Amino acid sequence: MALNKEPILKRCRYLGISPMVMGISKESNRNPGANSRKKVSEYGTQLKEKQKLKFIYGVLEKPFAHYFEIAEKMEGKTGDNLITILESRLDNVVYRMGLSLTRREARQLVTHRHFTVNGKRINIPSYRIKVGDVISLYEGSRSSAKFKDVVEQTASRTVPLWLESDKANFAAKVTRMPNTEDLDYETQTHLIVELYSK
């Protein structure tokens, strides 16, 4: 599996996003995008928007292009469909539930089989959840001090409206599919659509 070892704060600055989006409470001491002095071309703006989504969700180029193909074939706007697909990844759902500090950590925890979907252990971070799915922490992992500590640290994080949280049982139920209105960051998905349509 490919690893992205680029410093998160540096990347956040370049892409113009807050480190809070990545689950990091440490704010960058410079304004996002402050280092961009030269004028960016239309292609550059579109590419940056794609890089932003890839970075936030920890998705590499090939899977991202595959998600875009799926989004194109779905009903509705391609850009909105792409967000729905990315948000419905299991590693993102674990992060949104507040059971990991970052999406990178969520990816690792899923790989180590700490979570179940409808009672079945899943170790695929890219597994896509559906409406009605119940995601929960594996019974054997619930006594772990690690998860109790994470839950305390993420107590102030808002659980999105598409998840019905059951914090007492380290679980959540998917009540509807996520959409662009549920995001905690700004995105212009039409730029990505324009980029891929060239």
PyMOL commands that set and color helices and strands:
alter all, ss='L'
color gray80, all
select helices_A, chain A and resi 8-15+19-22+42-57+61-73+78-87+90-97+103-111+139-141+145-153+167-169+180-182+189-196
alter helices_A, ss='H'
color red, helices_A
select strands_A, chain A and resi 115-117+120-121+134-137+163-166+171-174
alter strands_A, ss='S'
color yellow, strands_A
deselect
rebuild
show_as cartoon
